C-alpha cells in the first residue's frame, strides 16, 4: 500500500507540472490585444522576414526607439530654432535694413568738428551791420558818420561784403571846422590844411580766425568772435579852405582807398550781436595850397591845390550785427 501511495503521489505531481506548462502555451496562441505581451518567438520570426516581405505595420517607426521610461513628448524641452529669431522677429523696427552699397556711395562732408557745436553758425547767412564811426587820429577835424555793412558768409569763417559811410547825413556837414579853430588860426597866423569827408564805399573780405566765450553778469555766457577785414573802395572828400577862404571853394573828389582792420562781435543770442571795429583807410589825398598866388592868379583853381600826401584815416566803428535768417539747422555726418 505504501508503494502504491507514492506512485499516485508522483502521478499527481506530473499532472500539476503538465498543467503549469500548458497555461503559457495557451496564452501564446491568443490574438495579441491591449496589454498582451508578444509571443516568445515573435522577435525571432520578425528578424527572419526579408525587408521586401515585411508589412508596413511590421516596420519600426524610428530606428532609435525611445526607452520605455522616456517622458511624454509634450514634457520634453523644445529644440532650438535653427532659423534664428530674437528681437528682430519681435520688433522689426529695432533692426532696420541697411543698404551697404548705398551707404558706402554716400558723400560725407570733409569738414567735421570734434568740439562743441558753434553757438552762432555763420555759413550761408547774411550779416547786416549798422554802425556809427568817428576818426581817431585827426586832431583838427573829426569825421563822425553813420554807416552800413552787409556781409555774406560763404563758409563759416569767410565772408564777402560791402560797406558804406555817409559823412554828410541829412544835408548837414558834421565835418565842418569849428569856429573856435578858425578864429585861433587867424589870430595866430597859422594855417593847417584841413579836409572834410563826403562818403566812402568799399568791397571787403572778412576772415574769422577766433571764436570763444566768457562768463558775465553771474552765470550768463557770452559768445564772441574776432575777425580780420580788408578791402578796396573809394573815398570822396574835399579840402576845407583855411588859407584863402575868401577866394577858394573846393569840390569833392573821389580817391582810391584801401582799408584793413580788426573787429570783435559779442553775441547776445544766435542772431544778434554788438560789434566793435577799428579800420584804417589809406588813400592819396589832395590838400589846400599853403601859399596864395599874387594878383589875379589867386582866382586860378589850378593854384589852389598843393601837396598830395598818402593819408591814413584810422576810424572806429561801433554798431550792431543782425544775422539772417534768424535760425538754422545743423547738418551732421551720420
VOPAGU-2260 file (C-alpha; in pm, 1 decimal, decimal comma):
REM VOPAGU-2260
SITE   aa  ch    i         X         Y         Z
SITE  UNK   A    0       0,0       0,0       0,0
SITE  UNK   A    1     276,8     243,3      86,0
SITE  UNK   A    2     434,8     182,6    -253,5
SITE  UNK   A    3     104,9     242,0    -435,2
SITE  UNK   A    4      50,2     566,4    -244,9
SITE  UNK   A    5     389,4     700,2    -352,9
SITE  UNK   A    6     316,2     618,5    -716,5
SITE  UNK   A    7     -15,4     803,4    -703,4
SITE  UNK   A    8     157,7    1097,9    -543,9
SITE  UNK   A    9     417,2    1105,6    -827,2
SITE  UNK   A   10     147,9    1094,7   -1088,2
SITE  UNK   A   11     -31,6    1390,1    -932,1
SITE  UNK   A   12     294,7    1593,5    -940,8
SITE  UNK   A   13     340,1    1517,2   -1310,2
SITE  UNK   A   14     -16,4    1629,3   -1382,9
SITE  UNK   A   15      34,1    1955,0   -1196,2
SITE  UNK   A   16     361,8    2024,9   -1381,7
SITE  UNK   A   17     193,2    1948,8   -1715,3
SITE  UNK   A   18     -89,0    2191,1   -1626,5
SITE  UNK   A   19     156,3    2465,8   -1543,0
SITE  UNK   A   20     335,6    2419,5   -1874,1
SITE  UNK   A   21       8,8    2422,4   -2069,0
SITE  UNK   A   22    -101,8    2767,6   -1938,0
SITE  UNK   A   23     174,3    2972,8   -2120,1
SITE  UNK   A   24     125,7    2775,4   -2439,2
SITE  UNK   A   25    -245,8    2858,4   -2448,0
SITE  UNK   A   26    -173,8    3225,9   -2379,1
SITE  UNK   A   27      68,5    3245,7   -2673,6
SITE  UNK   A   28    -195,8    3110,6   -2908,2
SITE  UNK   A   29    -434,9    3401,1   -2832,8
SITE  UNK   A   30    -457,4    3712,5   -3052,4
SITE  UNK   A   31    -245,3    3993,1   -2901,0
SITE  UNK   A   32    -459,2    4267,1   -2762,2
SITE  UNK   A   33    -423,6    4563,9   -2537,3
SITE  UNK   A   34    -178,0    4485,9   -2268,7
SITE  UNK   A   35     -90,7    4144,3   -2419,5
SITE  UNK   A   36     276,1    4054,4   -2446,8
SITE  UNK   A   37     411,9    3928,0   -2778,3
SITE  UNK   A   38     489,6    3561,2   -2800,0
SITE  UNK   A   39     832,6    3445,5   -2706,8
SITE  UNK   A   40     937,6    3367,6   -3064,4
SITE  UNK   A   41     789,2    3676,4   -3224,6
SITE  UNK   A   42    1114,0    3874,7   -3235,3
SITE  UNK   A   43    1299,7    3589,0   -3394,9
SITE  UNK   A   44    1030,3    3538,5   -3660,0
SITE  UNK   A   45    1027,8    3908,2   -3739,7
SITE  UNK   A   46    1401,5    3900,6   -3790,0
SITE  UNK   A   47    1374,3    3607,2   -4029,3
SITE  UNK   A   48    1144,8    3803,1   -4262,1
SITE  UNK   A   49    1300,9    3970,3   -4562,5
SITE  UNK   A   50    1277,8    4354,2   -4586,1
SITE  UNK   A   51    1066,3    4340,6   -4902,6
SITE  UNK   A   52     820,1    4093,1   -4744,4
SITE  UNK   A   53     770,4    4298,7   -4434,3
SITE  UNK   A   54     435,4    4472,2   -4399,1
SITE  UNK   A   55     414,9    4846,7   -4318,8
SITE  UNK   A   56     283,9    4774,8   -3975,7
SITE  UNK   A   57     580,3    4542,9   -3910,8
SITE  UNK   A   58     839,0    4818,9   -3989,3
SITE  UNK   A   59     968,9    5012,5   -3688,9
SITE  UNK   A   60     854,2    5379,0   -3667,7
SITE  UNK   A   61    1200,6    5501,4   -3581,4
SITE  UNK   A   62    1545,6    5345,0   -3596,6
SITE  UNK   A   63    1618,5    5473,4   -3246,5
SITE  UNK   A   64    1325,4    5364,5   -3034,4
SITE  UNK   A   65    1254,0    5573,2   -2728,3
SITE  UNK   A   66    1312,2    5396,0   -2399,7
SITE  UNK   A   67    1012,4    5271,5   -2214,5
SITE  UNK   A   68    1059,6    5523,0   -1931,8
SITE  UNK   A   69    1100,7    5830,3   -2161,7
SITE  UNK   A   70     879,9    6129,5   -2067,7
SITE  UNK   A   71     591,7    6228,9   -2294,9
SITE  UNK   A   72     672,9    6438,3   -2599,3
SITE  UNK   A   73     485,1    6741,3   -2458,8
SITE  UNK   A   74     706,2    6744,8   -2149,2
SITE  UNK   A   75    1038,4    6723,1   -2338,4
SITE  UNK   A   76    1232,0    7053,7   -2382,8
SITE  UNK   A   77    1187,4    7215,6   -2726,5
SITE  UNK   A   78    1484,1    7205,4   -2961,4
SITE  UNK   A   79    1636,5    7544,1   -3054,5
SITE  UNK   A   80    1505,0    7705,0   -3375,1
SITE  UNK   A   81    1765,7    7665,1   -3645,9
SITE  UNK   A   82    1622,3    7967,3   -3837,1
SITE  UNK   A   83    1720,4    8228,7   -3575,0
SITE  UNK   A   84    1489,5    8485,5   -3421,5
SITE  UNK   A   85    1505,0    8720,9   -3127,4
SITE  UNK   A   86    1436,7    9093,9   -3106,4
SITE  UNK   A   87    1429,5    9135,9   -3486,9
SITE  UNK   A   88    1131,4    8892,8   -3510,3
SITE  UNK   A   89     950,2    9056,2   -3219,7
SITE  UNK   A   90    1011,1    9419,9   -3328,5
SITE  UNK   A   91    1149,3    9462,1   -3684,1
SITE  UNK   A   92    1192,8    9837,5   -3627,7
SITE  UNK   A   93    1475,9    9758,0   -3386,3
SITE  UNK   A   94    1675,7    9600,1   -3668,4
SITE  UNK   A   95    1648,5    9834,1   -3971,2
SITE  UNK   A   96    1772,5    9705,9   -4300,1
SITE  UNK   A   97    2077,7    9897,5   -4429,3
SITE  UNK   A   98    2175,1    9917,2   -4793,7
SITE  UNK   A   99    2551,5    9898,2   -4750,2
SITE  UNK   A  100    2624,2    9979,3   -5114,5
SITE  UNK   A  101    2418,0   10299,5   -5099,7
SITE  UNK   A  102    2569,5   10394,7   -4763,6
SITE  UNK   A  103    2922,0   10344,7   -4898,2
SITE  UNK   A  104    2847,7   10560,9   -5204,1
SITE  UNK   A  105    2702,8   10845,6   -4996,0
SITE  UNK   A  106    2920,1   11157,3   -4988,0
SITE  UNK   A  107    3017,5   11279,4   -4641,5
SITE  UNK   A  108    3133,8   11641,7   -4589,7
SITE  UNK   A  109    3505,8   11650,8   -4526,0
SITE  UNK   A  110    3472,4   11934,1   -4275,0
SITE  UNK   A  111    3391,9   11784,8   -3936,2
SITE  UNK   A  112    3411,5   11939,7   -3590,0
SITE  UNK   A  113    3522,2   11728,6   -3296,3
SITE  UNK   A  114    3441,5   12002,5   -3043,9
SITE  UNK   A  115    3125,2   12161,1   -2912,5
SITE  UNK   A  116    2886,9   12296,1   -3176,2
SITE  UNK   A  117    2917,7   12666,3   -3252,5
SITE  UNK   A  118    2667,2   12882,6   -3071,0
SITE  UNK   A  119    2613,5   13111,7   -3372,9
SITE  UNK   A  120    2666,0   12945,9   -3707,9
SITE  UNK   A  121    2757,2   13195,4   -3983,5
SITE  UNK   A  122    2782,8   12989,6   -4302,1
SITE  UNK   A  123    2527,5   13086,2   -4572,4
SITE  UNK   A  124    2392,8   13370,8   -4359,0
SITE  UNK   A  125    2375,5   13743,2   -4424,9
SITE  UNK   A  126    2507,1   13987,3   -4166,7
SITE  UNK   A  127    2350,1   14334,4   -4157,6
SITE  UNK   A  128    2572,1   14570,5   -3958,5
SITE  UNK   A  129    2456,3   14931,4   -3898,9
SITE  UNK   A  130    2727,0   15132,5   -3721,2
SITE  UNK   A  131    2843,1   15475,7   -3612,2
SITE  UNK   A  132    3200,5   15579,7   -3692,9
SITE  UNK   A  133    3440,2   15850,2   -3577,4
SITE  UNK   A  134    3802,6   15936,3   -3651,8
SITE  UNK   A  135    4079,4   15859,4   -3403,2
SITE  UNK   A  136    4390,0   16029,1   -3548,6
SITE  UNK   A  137    4274,1   16370,1   -3680,3
SITE  UNK   A  138    4320,6   16626,5   -3404,0
SITE  UNK   A  139    4189,0   16915,3   -3613,4
SITE  UNK   A  140    3872,9   16779,7   -3773,9
SITE  UNK   A  141    3650,6   16497,8   -3655,7
SITE  UNK   A  142    3474,1   16277,8   -3909,4
SITE  UNK   A  143    3169,0   16123,8   -3736,4
SITE  UNK   A  144    2924,0   15947,2   -3963,1
SITE  UNK   A  145    2668,5   15663,9   -3978,6
SITE  UNK   A  146    2736,4   15361,9   -4195,7
SITE  UNK   A  147    2608,7   15023,3   -4302,2
SITE  UNK   A  148    2788,9   14696,9   -4381,1
SITE  UNK   A  149    2637,6   14386,4   -4541,0
SITE  UNK   A  150    2834,5   14059,7   -4547,1
SITE  UNK   A  151    2753,9   13716,9   -4683,4
SITE  UNK   A  152    2938,5   13421,7   -4526,2
SITE  UNK   A  153    3047,6   13177,6   -4794,9
SITE  UNK   A  154    3189,4   12947,6   -4526,6
SITE  UNK   A  155    3170,0   12963,6   -4151,0
SITE  UNK   A  156    3486,0   13177,0   -4135,4
SITE  UNK   A  157    3499,9   13361,7   -4469,8
SITE  UNK   A  158    3266,3   13637,6   -4588,7
SITE  UNK   A  159    3242,5   13881,3   -4876,1
SITE  UNK   A  160    3052,3   14207,6   -4843,1
SITE  UNK   A  161    3027,6   14581,0   -4889,6
SITE  UNK   A  162    3015,6   14877,5   -4654,2
SITE  UNK   A  163    2943,4   15244,6   -4695,5
SITE  UNK   A  164    2979,9   15550,5   -4472,3
SITE  UNK   A  165    2792,3   15874,8   -4529,3
SITE  UNK   A  166    2972,0   16169,4   -4372,9
SITE  UNK   A  167    2707,5   16428,8   -4464,9
SITE  UNK   A  168    2377,7   16286,3   -4344,1
SITE  UNK   A  169    2054,5   16476,2   -4389,3
SITE  UNK   A  170    2224,2   16765,0   -4572,3
SITE  UNK   A  171    2425,2   16890,9   -4272,3
SITE  UNK   A  172    2803,2   16852,2   -4267,2
SITE  UNK   A  173    2938,2   16701,2   -3946,1
SITE  UNK   A  174    3295,9   16756,1   -4066,1
SITE  UNK   A  175    3299,8   17135,9   -4062,8
SITE  UNK   A  176    3584,5   17306,2   -3887,6
SITE  UNK   A  177    3471,9   17465,2   -3562,7
SITE  UNK   A  178    3455,0   17844,5   -3537,9
SITE  UNK   A  179    3696,7   17831,4   -3244,6
SITE  UNK   A  180    3963,7   17666,3   -3462,1
SITE  UNK   A  181    3906,3   17922,7   -3739,4
SITE  UNK   A  182    3945,7   18219,0   -3505,6
SITE  UNK   A  183    4257,0   18065,8   -3346,9
SITE  UNK   A  184    4423,4   18016,8   -3684,5
SITE  UNK   A  185    4351,1   18372,2   -3791,0
SITE  UNK   A  186    4479,0   18514,7   -3464,1
SITE  UNK   A  187    4798,5   18303,5   -3464,6
SITE  UNK   A  188    4852,7   18336,4   -3837,8
SITE  UNK   A  189    4892,6   17962,3   -3857,7
SITE  UNK   A  190    4718,7   17771,6   -4128,5
SITE  UNK   A  191    4691,8   17393,3   -4130,9
SITE  UNK   A  192    4534,5   17225,9   -4436,9
SITE  UNK   A  193    4210,6   17053,0   -4335,8
SITE  UNK   A  194    3994,0   16803,7   -4521,0
SITE  UNK   A  195    3628,9   16710,2   -4483,5
SITE  UNK   A  196    3484,9   16377,1   -4598,8
SITE  UNK   A  197    3169,5   16321,6   -4801,6
SITE  UNK   A  198    3126,2   15945,5   -4834,6
SITE  UNK   A  199    3316,1   15618,2   -4865,4
SITE  UNK   A  200    3232,1   15274,5   -5003,3
SITE  UNK   A  201    3432,3   14951,7   -5024,5
SITE  UNK   A  202    3422,4   14586,6   -5122,4
SITE  UNK   A  203    3551,3   14381,3   -4828,5
SITE  UNK   A  204    3660,6   14031,2   -4735,0
SITE  UNK   A  205    3624,3   13908,7   -4376,4
SITE  UNK   A  206    3805,7   13620,4   -4210,0
SITE  UNK   A  207    3708,2   13492,8   -3862,3
SITE  UNK   A  208    4002,1   13304,4   -3700,8
SITE  UNK   A  209    3897,7   13334,9   -3334,1
SITE  UNK   A  210    3584,9   13212,7   -3157,8
SITE  UNK   A  211    3525,4   13179,7   -2783,9
SITE  UNK   A  212    3307,1   13258,5   -2485,2
SITE  UNK   A  213    3325,8   13416,0   -2143,5
SITE  UNK   A  214    3104,3   13445,4   -1836,7
SITE  UNK   A  215    2947,7   13768,6   -1721,4
SITE  UNK   A  216    2662,0   13900,5   -1508,6
SITE  UNK   A  217    2658,8   13591,2   -1292,5
SITE  UNK   A  218    2605,1   13272,1   -1488,5
SITE  UNK   A  219    2535,0   13428,1   -1829,7
SITE  UNK   A  220    2768,3   13303,3   -2104,5
SITE  UNK   A  221    2869,0   13546,2   -2380,2
SITE  UNK   A  222    2993,6   13404,6   -2710,6
SITE  UNK   A  223    3225,4   13617,2   -2919,1
SITE  UNK   A  224    3437,2   13607,5   -3232,1
SITE  UNK   A  225    3723,5   13819,6   -3359,9
SITE  UNK   A  226    3775,5   13887,7   -3727,5
SITE  UNK   A  227    4009,7   14046,9   -3978,3
SITE  UNK   A  228    3865,3   14263,8   -4254,4
SITE  UNK   A  229    4016,5   14427,8   -4559,1
SITE  UNK   A  230    3910,5   14561,5   -4894,1
SITE  UNK   A  231    3926,1   14816,8   -5170,6
SITE  UNK   A  232    3695,9   15107,5   -5247,5
SITE  UNK   A  233    3655,6   15481,5   -5291,3
SITE  UNK   A  234    3661,0   15774,2   -5051,7
SITE  UNK   A  235    3530,0   16116,7   -5153,0
SITE  UNK   A  236    3649,6   16432,5   -4975,1
SITE  UNK   A  237    3746,2   16792,9   -5033,0
SITE  UNK   A  238    3983,4   17042,1   -4867,5
SITE  UNK   A  239    3846,9   17298,0   -4626,6
SITE  UNK   A  240    3954,1   17647,5   -4737,1
SITE  UNK   A  241    4153,4   17779,2   -4441,0
SITE  UNK   A  242    4442,2   17956,8   -4618,4
SITE  UNK   A  243    4237,1   18176,8   -4853,6
SITE  UNK   A  244    3871,4   18120,6   -4768,0
SITE  UNK   A  245    3769,8   18441,2   -4947,3
SITE  UNK   A  246    3863,8   18314,3   -5293,5
SITE  UNK   A  247    3880,0   17936,3   -5267,4
SITE  UNK   A  248    3586,9   17694,0   -5280,3
SITE  UNK   A  249    3669,5   17325,6   -5328,2
SITE  UNK   A  250    3458,9   17047,7   -5480,7
SITE  UNK   A  251    3457,8   16686,1   -5364,8
SITE  UNK   A  252    3674,4   16431,1   -5543,8
SITE  UNK   A  253    3685,8   16055,2   -5519,2
SITE  UNK   A  254    4009,4   15874,2   -5430,8
SITE  UNK   A  255    4102,8   15508,2   -5448,0
SITE  UNK   A  256    4119,5   15380,5   -5089,5
SITE  UNK   A  257    4246,7   15061,6   -4931,1
SITE  UNK   A  258    4122,4   14953,9   -4589,9
SITE  UNK   A  259    4217,8   14695,1   -4330,0
SITE  UNK   A  260    4107,0   14643,3   -3973,0
SITE  UNK   A  261    4016,2   14424,3   -3678,9
SITE  UNK   A  262    3674,8   14362,8   -3528,2
SITE  UNK   A  263    3506,1   14195,8   -3233,7
SITE  UNK   A  264    3149,8   14063,7   -3209,2
SITE  UNK   A  265    2977,0   13973,2   -2881,1
SITE  UNK   A  266    2660,7   13766,8   -2926,5
SITE  UNK   A  267    2352,0   13819,8   -2712,2
SITE  UNK   A  268    2168,8   13539,2   -2888,5
SITE  UNK   A  269    2216,3   13333,8   -3203,1
SITE  UNK   A  270    2137,2   13619,0   -3443,4
SITE  UNK   A  271    2202,2   13946,2   -3257,0
SITE  UNK   A  272    2542,6   14083,6   -3153,8
SITE  UNK   A  273    2727,8   14401,6   -3064,0
SITE  UNK   A  274    3018,2   14494,7   -3290,8
SITE  UNK   A  275    3330,4   14699,8   -3230,1
SITE  UNK   A  276    3578,2   14762,9   -3510,8
SITE  UNK   A  277    3888,4   14966,1   -3585,8
SITE  UNK   A  278    3962,8   15015,1   -3954,3
SITE  UNK   A  279    4237,7   15207,3   -4129,4
SITE  UNK   A  280    4156,7   15378,6   -4461,7
SITE  UNK   A  281    4463,6   15462,8   -4672,7
SITE  UNK   A  282    4431,3   15692,0   -4975,5
SITE  UNK   A  283    4615,6   15968,1   -5160,1
SITE  UNK   A  284    4468,8   16299,8   -5054,2
SITE  UNK   A  285    4479,6   16648,1   -5208,9
SITE  UNK   A  286    4540,8   16935,8   -4965,7
SITE  UNK   A  287    4497,2   17307,7   -4997,4
SITE  UNK   A  288    4798,8   17504,3   -5113,2
SITE  UNK   A  289    4954,2   17689,7   -4817,1
SITE  UNK   A  290    5066,1   17976,4   -5045,8
SITE  UNK   A  291    4849,4   18224,2   -5231,3
SITE  UNK   A  292    4929,8   18324,6   -5586,3
SITE  UNK   A  293    4977,5   18700,8   -5633,2
SITE  UNK   A  294    4723,5   18921,5   -5802,7
SITE  UNK   A  295    4453,8   18777,2   -6026,7
SITE  UNK   A  296    4627,0   18437,0   -6024,7
SITE  UNK   A  297    4477,6   18380,5   -5679,5
SITE  UNK   A  298    4144,4   18308,4   -5851,0
SITE  UNK   A  299    4301,2   18040,0   -6070,6
SITE  UNK   A  300    4181,7   17698,6   -5941,3
SITE  UNK   A  301    4499,0   17528,1   -6055,9
SITE  UNK   A  302    4688,3   17720,9   -5786,0
SITE  UNK   A  303    4456,9   17616,7   -5504,7
SITE  UNK   A  304    4586,2   17258,7   -5460,7
SITE  UNK   A  305    4916,3   17181,3   -5300,2
SITE  UNK   A  306    5061,0   16855,0   -5167,1
SITE  UNK   A  307    4916,6   16510,1   -5237,7
SITE  UNK   A  308    5026,1   16302,5   -4939,5
SITE  UNK   A  309    4923,3   15947,5   -4853,9
SITE  UNK   A  310    4666,6   15992,1   -4579,0
SITE  UNK   A  311    4596,4   15739,5   -4307,5
SITE  UNK   A  312    4249,3   15772,0   -4158,5
SITE  UNK   A  313    4204,7   15544,0   -3856,4
SITE  UNK   A  314    3834,4   15506,9   -3796,9
SITE  UNK   A  315    3649,8   15339,5   -3508,6
SITE  UNK   A  316    3309,5   15181,4   -3568,2
SITE  UNK   A  317    3053,5   15078,0   -3306,2
SITE  UNK   A  318    2733,4   14906,9   -3409,3
SITE  UNK   A  319    2506,3   14604,3   -3410,3
SITE  UNK   A  320    2507,1   14284,6   -3614,0
SITE  UNK   A  321    2188,5   14109,3   -3723,8
SITE  UNK   A  322    2223,2   13766,6   -3889,9
SITE  UNK   A  323    1963,1   13647,7   -4138,8
SITE  UNK   A  324    1796,7   13402,7   -4130,4
SITE  UNK   A  325    1744,8   13406,1   -3757,8
SITE  UNK   A  326    1761,9   13026,2   -3715,6
SITE  UNK   A  327    1922,6   12728,1   -3886,4
SITE  UNK   A  328    1969,2   12351,6   -3853,7
SITE  UNK   A  329    2297,8   12173,1   -3810,1
SITE  UNK   A  330    2382,0   11915,0   -4074,4
SITE  UNK   A  331    2596,1   11647,5   -3915,9
SITE  UNK   A  332    2755,5   11347,9   -4093,9
SITE  UNK   A  333    2598,2   11018,4   -3988,4
